[in-house]
């Protein structure tokens, strides 16, 4: 008889709590439930009689019942409590229903909740009922995801001139999924088995390599396998040799080897190991500066250009220099070779004048002496103008003749004057 009284008294202790717990659930009812999830308990304290294992995200009615109809003939009290603290589970729904066949609702309780995708853990919190525990897996209520993730890979590292990776290469894999979300990312190196990708993959073995990769979303869709192929090479021996550097000066030179009007300095540098990094020059004692194009110097005078180059390993060539002189251009002229001589013809003295055109274009030549003037037009290059002037006297003193030449040079009329002497002469 004492046992019966204990069975009856124990539920009475839990009734006040059951009412409070059930009432506390009612504020969660935000909208009409689209699904009903039922848990039942009986005489067992190690397991629920029945329980759901899956549900769809969204509003739901949770029913917890324990009475004779569910197999509870001992009058035992049970709870349906959702875990809100253990790691790895959803904690956004608070359910704590205490039910007994002898409570005000006859052991049947309902609450409205809003479930989200993930896993909920539930249990009975009555002492000694620790075996009554389980999980409810909630999936998305949206459209079924049939699209695999988008996955890509980027290879990074120091490259040589051939595009190979020096010493090592790092493969970084990225995956996105706008529907159910990315679940796993995997990679396989050089034909090996796929394994979980958790951090960028470093490859430092010399040779050609292929990294295959894929991703799977939470709906189970797996992207097609893609691959990235690259080559790792050993680092080259340290470069300790500076570049080879030279300079060439160009421009129009005069007969003395000076540059007329301007000179241009072109600097060249080569490096067969690490490669040329910078080329520099300094003009007439100035500071070094970057060389990017040939240097033009047009100031009259002597100049010195110093130059040097540095390779990518930091080796700098010895400073070298080029020295040259820039002179102002000479005025344009009509070049003539002029000669004059005195001679006798019978008892008369004459002055003979000759002017040879030494230029490249025709010239108009005017021969002038104390005894007359003669102009000869269009004297061709290499040809001459000549005139013998009669002094109309038996003797003449020494004197000079004047010759002018006019030609068109660079579109302009250029006139040049020359003087030359002749000797005194007496004829009879």
Secondary structure by P-SEA (a helix, b strand, c coil): caaaaaaaaaaaaaaaaaaaaaaaacccccccccbbbbbbbcccccccccccccccccbbbbbbbbccccccccbbbbbbccccccccccccbbbbbbbccccccccbbbbbbbbccbbbbbbccccccccccbbbbbccccccccbbbbbbcccccccccccccccbbbbbbbbbbccccccccccccccccccccccbbbbccccbbbbbccccccccccccccccccccccccccccbbbbbbcccccccccccccccbbbbbbbbbbccccccccccccccccbbbbccbbbbccccbbbbbcccccccccccccccccccccccccccccccccccccccccbbbbbbbbbbcccbbbbbbbbcccbbbbbcccccccbbbbbbcccccccccbbbbbbbbbbcccbbbbbbbbbbbbbbccc
